[in-house]
Amino acid sequence: MGRVERGGDASSYLAKGNAYLDHGKLDLAISEFQKAVQLKPDDAKAHLGMGRAYLRKNQYDLAIEQFKEALRLKPDFAEAYGNLGNAYYCTGQYAEAINQYKKTIELKPDYAKAYLDLGTAYGQKGQYDQAIEQIKRAVELKPDYAKAHLTLGWVYGSDGQYDLAIEQFEKALRLEPGNAMAYYNLACAYSQKGRYDEAIKNVKRSLELDPEDKEARDLLTRLEKRKKLW
């Protein structure tokens, strides 16, 4: 006679799946989550984990399917709404992403990342006032949130408010001095103001931290040409 695995073992598969996910072993994670679901089909956390793995593999349709199933099983699952929003965001469905992030906030009103995600989606839609309002809320909840300062700077820059953008990028760098993207964005903001020396200094710092960044390399070339003309 063979042995039948008991339903209680689903939790061990879930734990293994999450461990593989944490280490970036996405296919192994999916396999473990599938085993958990086979034993316990109504395990919302297993569907969430599978969706997160698919999301990281850029398999967005499969990710959305799993997040929706997690929410069918557990309608108050804030993390599933947030991840569903991320999947919609990655496919350029910003209005749908906004709807999901709002649901996350309804369930977790003090979750700074949800406000940042919501603000970022508004920014992608060009709704800069709404974006600024939401990201400021993220910063109020978590003042040392470097990514929020960086994103707020991006929104200000996109809206042509370069002085405010510079202020936010500098705040991000005080919190994360090794953030190459913050130096790059700071260089872009200085460039927009015609302050080419500061722009060159910051894009060079960005390249020191990330020598393979082609956009930063191209920006440096353009800035050096402009400075010669200037």
HELIX and SHEET records of a PDB file:
HELIX    1   1 GLY A    7  ASP A    9  5                                   3    
HELIX    2   2 ALA A   10  ASP A   22  1                                  13    
HELIX    3   3 LEU A   26  LEU A   39  1                                  14    
HELIX    4   4 ALA A   44  ARG A   56  1                                  13    
HELIX    5   5 TYR A   60  LEU A   73  1                                  14    
HELIX    6   6 ALA A   78  CYS A   90  1                                  13    
HELIX    7   7 TYR A   94  LEU A  107  1                                  14    
HELIX    8   8 ALA A  112  GLN A  124  1                                  13    
HELIX    9   9 TYR A  128  LEU A  141  1                                  14    
HELIX   10  10 ALA A  146  SER A  158  1                                  13    
HELIX   11  11 TYR A  162  LEU A  175  1                                  14    
HELIX   12  12 ALA A  180  GLN A  192  1                                  13    
HELIX   13  13 TYR A  196  LEU A  209  1                                  14    
HELIX   14  14 LYS A  214  LEU A  229  1                                  16    
END                                                                             
